[in-house]
Amino acid sequence: MQSTSSAPDTPAESRNQSRAAVVYNPVKTDVVRLRAGVTAAAAAAGWAETLWFETSVEDPGQRITRTALRQGVDLVLVAGGDGTVRAVAESLRGAEVPLGLLPVGTGNLLARNLQLPLNSLDDAIGIAFTGDTMAIDLGVASVTFPDERIDDHVFLVMAGLGLDAQMIAATRPDLKKQVGWLAYVDAGMRAIPKAEPFRIRYNLGARSEHQAQVSTILVANCGVLPGNIQFLPEARLDDGILDIAVLQPRGVVGWLKIWRRVTWQNGVLRRSAVGRRIIELTDTDSGDQRAMTTLLGTDIRIVPEKPQQFELDGDEFGLVTSVFLRADAGALLVRVSAGLSR
């Protein structure tokens, strides 16, 4: 069900005030607390009465965000998980209206990468109304399905083909509600033993086609995962580049190499120049024995030998026959803490 609060009749001078809209997921949001916080912040900032839109199964956020834009709002706040944020961002793509993030979901991955407060709703609301505005990239995925239908969708954090998407599909909703992002670990423990490597053909930009056998391939707009794990530490939200991880582990040892790289090398050693030098000197993987290879590009086309599971920002899209992913540089405006955008 969609609910909106239409703008009341107001004096002429009030109609010149800035106005915000809130798009919220009622399943994940304490609506009473949210309304109180937003109403207080809007009044303190001298803004007009806020418009409210509730997501639904039929409309996770795209249509109601377009409705808000047609009503001339100056800011769209989104309260929900990564899926709700992704849906709202699809409709804000290319608009000159910033997105304010109010993290209330499980992963809150974009908020983590933007260093926004995760445990204080009032602080997040304050940044949405008074913080700096930053232009960030959006990932755009053109997805081809087995019936030859092609759909375009955006992603803010990461796209995954293969095992990663299988893990998303295997995640238990009841466990996710209980333990949050740790439910993905449970899904991984169940999915990895059944996973079979598959062959892909891929092109980076205008470069020649390559082939590889992979367990999963991840295409990232930014690099921090739940638990503040620095999966792709060089990835930036505003560089117009996609960071790509090709995972080719061989058995348990291969997965352990990836885990070491992500948790130790990325999380500890890469924080200093000396640490990065240690990685260069001690990395003994070579050639086709690498468990994880990283690539950079403004776009990539991936064609699996057989249809594979695909996901965007934790939303599963089922089996696909090919995907073309590209970076749309500076396509989304977001509110961030003062000074972060400099």
C-alpha positions as CSV (number, residue, x, y, z in Angstrom):
1,M,0.0,0.0,0.0
2,Q,1.3,3.5,-0.9
3,S,0.6,6.4,1.5
4,T,1.4,10.0,0.7
5,S,1.0,13.2,2.6
6,S,0.1,15.8,0.0
7,A,1.2,19.4,0.4
8,P,-1.4,21.4,2.2
9,D,-2.6,24.8,1.1
10,T,-0.1,27.3,2.4
11,P,0.7,31.0,2.0
12,A,2.6,32.0,-1.1
13,E,5.9,32.5,0.9
14,S,5.6,29.0,2.3
15,R,5.4,27.5,-1.1
16,N,8.9,28.8,-1.8
17,Q,10.3,26.8,1.1
18,S,12.4,23.7,0.4
19,R,10.5,20.4,0.9
20,A,11.7,16.9,1.5
21,A,10.0,13.5,0.8
22,V,10.6,10.4,2.8
23,V,10.4,7.0,1.1
24,Y,10.3,4.3,3.8
25,N,10.0,0.5,4.0
26,P,7.3,-0.1,6.7
27,V,8.7,-3.6,7.5
28,K,12.1,-2.2,8.6
29,T,11.2,1.2,9.9
30,D,10.0,2.5,13.3
31,V,7.6,5.0,11.5
32,V,6.6,6.9,14.7
33,R,10.2,7.6,15.6
34,L,11.1,8.4,12.0
35,R,8.3,10.9,11.6
36,A,9.2,12.6,14.9
37,G,12.9,12.9,13.9
38,V,12.2,14.2,10.3
39,T,9.5,16.6,11.4
40,A,11.8,18.2,14.0
41,A,14.8,18.4,11.6
42,A,12.7,19.9,8.8
43,A,11.2,22.5,11.1
44,A,14.7,23.4,12.5
45,A,16.0,23.8,8.9
46,G,13.0,26.0,8.0
47,W,11.6,23.5,5.5
48,A,8.0,23.0,4.5
49,E,5.9,20.0,5.6
50,T,7.5,16.7,4.5
51,L,5.8,14.3,2.0
52,W,5.6,10.6,3.0
53,F,5.6,7.6,0.8
54,E,5.4,4.0,1.9
55,T,7.0,1.2,-0.2
56,S,5.1,-2.1,-1.0
57,V,5.8,-5.4,-2.7
58,E,4.3,-4.0,-5.9
59,D,6.4,-0.8,-5.7
60,P,9.7,-1.1,-3.7
61,G,10.4,2.5,-4.4
62,Q,10.8,3.4,-8.0
63,R,7.3,4.7,-8.8
64,I,6.7,6.6,-5.6
65,T,10.1,8.3,-5.9
66,R,9.1,9.5,-9.4
67,T,5.8,10.8,-7.8
68,A,7.8,12.7,-5.2
69,L,10.0,14.3,-8.0
70,R,6.9,15.4,-9.9
71,Q,5.7,17.2,-6.7
72,G,8.9,19.3,-6.8
73,V,10.8,18.0,-3.7
74,D,14.3,19.2,-3.0
75,L,15.5,16.1,-1.1
76,V,14.5,12.5,-1.0
77,L,15.2,10.6,2.3
78,V,15.1,6.8,2.1
79,A,14.6,4.6,5.2
80,G,15.0,1.0,4.4
81,G,17.6,-1.7,3.5
82,D,19.9,-1.9,0.5
83,G,17.1,-3.0,-1.8
84,T,15.0,0.1,-1.0
85,V,18.0,2.4,-1.4
86,R,18.7,0.8,-4.8
87,A,15.0,1.2,-5.9
88,V,15.0,4.9,-5.0
89,A,18.3,5.5,-6.6
90,E,17.0,4.1,-9.9
91,S,14.5,6.9,-10.1
92,L,16.9,9.6,-8.8
93,R,19.5,8.7,-11.5
94,G,20.5,11.9,-13.3
95,A,18.1,14.1,-11.2
96,E,19.4,17.2,-9.5
97,V,17.7,16.1,-6.2
98,P,20.0,14.6,-3.6
99,L,19.4,11.3,-1.7
100,G,19.5,11.3,2.1
101,L,20.3,7.9,3.6
102,L,18.6,6.8,6.9
103,P,20.1,3.3,7.5
104,V,17.6,0.9,9.0
105,G,18.4,-2.3,7.0
106,T,20.6,-5.3,7.5
107,G,23.7,-4.4,5.5
108,N,23.4,-0.6,4.9
109,L,26.3,-1.0,2.5
110,L,26.1,2.4,0.8
111,A,25.8,4.1,4.1
112,R,28.9,2.2,5.4
113,N,30.9,3.2,2.3
114,L,29.9,6.9,2.8
115,Q,30.8,6.7,6.5
116,L,27.4,7.7,7.6
117,P,26.2,6.9,11.2
118,L,24.6,3.5,11.4
119,N,23.4,3.6,15.0
120,S,21.9,7.0,15.3
121,L,18.8,7.8,13.3
122,D,18.7,11.4,14.5
123,D,22.3,11.9,13.4
124,A,21.6,10.5,10.0
125,I,18.5,12.7,9.6
126,G,20.6,15.7,10.6
127,I,23.2,15.0,7.9
128,A,20.4,14.5,5.3
129,F,19.1,18.1,6.0
130,T,22.3,19.9,6.7
131,G,25.2,17.9,5.3
132,D,27.2,18.4,2.1
133,T,26.0,17.1,-1.3
134,M,28.3,14.7,-3.1
135,A,28.0,13.3,-6.6
136,I,28.7,9.6,-6.8
137,D,28.7,7.0,-9.5
138,L,25.9,4.5,-10.2
139,G,26.5,1.0,-11.6
140,V,24.1,0.2,-14.5
141,A,23.4,-3.4,-15.4
142,S,21.8,-4.4,-18.6
143,V,20.6,-8.0,-17.9
144,T,19.6,-10.6,-20.5
145,F,17.4,-13.4,-19.3
146,P,16.9,-16.9,-20.8
147,D,13.7,-15.7,-22.5
148,E,15.9,-13.0,-24.3
149,R,14.2,-10.2,-22.3
150,I,16.7,-7.4,-21.4
151,D,16.2,-5.1,-18.4
152,D,18.3,-2.2,-17.1
153,H,18.8,-1.8,-13.3
154,V,21.2,0.3,-11.2
155,F,23.4,-0.8,-8.3
156,L,25.2,1.2,-5.8
157,V,27.5,-1.3,-4.2
158,M,28.1,-4.6,-6.0
159,A,26.8,-6.9,-8.7
160,G,27.5,-10.7,-8.5
161,L,27.3,-13.5,-11.0
162,G,27.6,-17.1,-9.8
163,L,28.3,-18.3,-6.2
164,D,27.7,-14.8,-4.7
165,A,24.2,-14.7,-6.2
166,Q,23.6,-18.3,-5.1
167,M,24.4,-17.3,-1.5
168,I,21.9,-14.4,-1.7
169,A,19.3,-16.8,-3.0
170,A,20.0,-19.3,-0.2
171,T,19.9,-16.8,2.6
172,R,17.1,-17.6,5.1
173,P,14.8,-14.6,5.7
174,D,14.0,-15.7,9.3
175,L,17.7,-16.0,10.1
176,K,18.4,-12.6,8.5
177,K,15.9,-11.0,10.8
178,Q,17.6,-12.6,13.8
179,V,21.3,-12.1,13.1
180,G,21.4,-9.6,10.3
181,W,24.3,-9.9,7.8
182,L,25.7,-13.0,9.5
183,A,22.9,-14.9,7.8
184,Y,24.9,-14.6,4.6
185,V,27.7,-16.7,6.3
186,D,25.2,-19.4,7.0
187,A,24.1,-19.3,3.3
188,G,27.7,-19.4,2.2
189,M,28.4,-22.5,4.3
190,R,25.5,-24.3,2.5
191,A,26.2,-22.9,-1.0
192,I,30.0,-23.4,-1.3
193,P,30.1,-27.2,-1.1
194,K,27.5,-27.4,-3.9
195,A,29.1,-24.7,-6.1
196,E,30.6,-25.7,-9.4
197,P,33.0,-23.5,-11.4
198,F,31.7,-22.3,-14.7
199,R,33.3,-20.7,-17.8
200,I,32.7,-17.2,-18.8
201,R,33.6,-14.9,-21.8
202,Y,34.2,-11.3,-20.9
203,N,35.2,-8.0,-22.4
204,L,36.6,-5.0,-20.6
205,G,35.6,-1.9,-22.6
206,A,37.0,-2.2,-26.1
207,R,39.6,-4.8,-25.2
208,S,39.7,-8.2,-26.8
209,E,37.6,-11.0,-25.3
210,H,38.9,-13.2,-22.6
211,Q,37.8,-16.5,-21.1
212,A,38.0,-17.8,-17.6
213,Q,36.7,-20.5,-15.3
214,V,35.3,-18.9,-12.2
215,S,33.3,-19.6,-9.1
216,T,31.9,-16.1,-9.0
217,I,32.6,-12.7,-10.5
218,L,31.9,-9.5,-8.6
219,V,31.6,-6.0,-10.1
220,A,31.8,-3.3,-7.5
221,N,31.1,0.4,-7.3
222,C,32.6,0.6,-3.8
223,G,34.5,-1.9,-1.7
224,V,33.3,-2.1,2.0
225,L,31.1,-5.1,2.9
226,P,29.2,-5.9,6.1
227,G,31.4,-6.0,9.2
228,N,33.5,-3.2,7.6
229,I,35.4,-5.8,5.6
230,Q,37.6,-4.0,3.0
231,F,36.8,-6.4,0.1
232,L,38.1,-4.1,-2.6
233,P,40.0,-1.3,-0.7
234,E,40.9,0.7,-3.8
235,A,37.3,1.0,-5.0
236,R,35.9,4.6,-4.9
237,L,32.3,5.8,-5.3
238,D,33.3,8.8,-7.5
239,D,36.0,7.7,-9.9
240,G,33.8,6.6,-12.8
241,I,35.5,3.1,-12.6
242,L,34.1,-0.3,-11.8
243,D,36.4,-2.6,-9.7
244,I,36.0,-6.2,-10.7
245,A,37.0,-9.3,-8.6
246,V,37.3,-12.7,-10.5
247,L,37.2,-15.5,-7.9
248,Q,38.9,-18.7,-9.0
249,P,39.6,-20.7,-5.8
250,R,40.7,-24.3,-6.0
251,G,39.2,-26.2,-3.1
252,V,39.3,-25.1,0.6
253,V,42.9,-23.8,0.2
254,G,41.7,-21.4,-2.5
255,W,38.9,-20.0,-0.3
256,L,41.4,-19.6,2.6
257,K,43.7,-17.6,0.3
258,I,40.8,-15.3,-0.5
259,W,39.8,-15.0,3.1
260,R,43.3,-14.1,4.1
261,R,43.6,-11.5,1.4
262,V,40.3,-9.9,2.4
263,T,40.6,-9.9,6.1
264,W,44.3,-9.6,6.7
265,Q,45.9,-8.0,3.6
266,N,43.1,-5.6,2.8
267,G,42.0,-5.0,6.4
268,V,45.4,-4.5,8.0
269,L,48.3,-4.3,5.7
270,R,46.9,-2.1,3.1
271,R,46.4,0.7,5.7
272,S,50.0,1.7,5.3
273,A,52.6,2.0,2.6
274,V,54.9,-0.4,4.4
275,G,52.1,-2.9,4.7
276,R,51.3,-2.7,0.9
277,R,55.0,-3.3,0.2
278,I,54.9,-6.4,2.4
279,I,52.0,-7.7,0.3
280,E,53.9,-7.2,-2.9
281,L,57.0,-9.1,-1.5
282,T,55.1,-12.0,0.0
283,D,52.3,-12.7,-2.5
284,T,53.4,-16.0,-3.9
285,D,50.3,-16.6,-6.1
286,S,51.2,-16.5,-9.7
287,G,49.5,-16.8,-13.1
288,D,46.6,-19.2,-13.4
289,Q,47.0,-20.2,-9.7
290,R,45.6,-16.9,-8.4
291,A,42.5,-17.5,-6.3
292,M,41.3,-13.9,-6.8
293,T,42.2,-11.5,-9.7
294,T,41.2,-7.9,-9.7
295,L,40.4,-5.8,-12.8
296,L,39.4,-2.2,-13.5
297,G,37.2,-0.8,-16.3
298,T,34.4,1.6,-17.1
299,D,32.3,-1.3,-18.4
300,I,32.4,-5.1,-18.7
301,R,30.3,-7.6,-20.6
302,I,30.1,-11.1,-19.1
303,V,28.6,-14.1,-20.9
304,P,28.5,-17.4,-18.9
305,E,28.6,-20.7,-20.8
306,K,25.4,-21.7,-19.1
307,P,22.8,-19.4,-17.4
308,Q,23.9,-18.3,-13.9
309,Q,22.3,-16.7,-10.8
310,F,22.7,-12.9,-10.7
311,E,22.3,-10.3,-7.9
312,L,22.5,-6.6,-7.4
313,D,23.1,-5.1,-4.0
314,G,21.6,-8.2,-2.4
315,D,18.5,-8.4,-4.6
316,E,18.4,-11.7,-6.5
317,F,17.4,-11.6,-10.2
318,G,17.4,-15.3,-11.0
319,L,19.2,-16.9,-13.9
320,V,20.7,-14.7,-16.6
321,T,22.5,-15.5,-19.9
322,S,24.6,-12.3,-20.1
323,V,25.1,-9.0,-18.3
324,F,26.6,-5.7,-19.5
325,L,27.7,-3.5,-16.6
326,R,28.9,0.1,-16.8
327,A,29.7,3.0,-14.5
328,D,27.4,6.1,-14.8
329,A,29.8,8.7,-13.4
330,G,28.3,11.2,-11.0
331,A,24.8,10.1,-11.7
332,L,23.5,10.3,-8.1
333,L,23.7,13.1,-5.6
334,V,23.9,12.0,-1.9
335,R,24.1,13.9,1.4
336,V,27.2,13.2,3.4
337,S,28.9,14.5,6.5
338,A,30.4,17.9,6.2
339,G,33.8,17.7,4.6
340,L,33.6,14.2,3.2
341,S,32.8,15.4,-0.3
342,R,36.0,17.4,-0.5
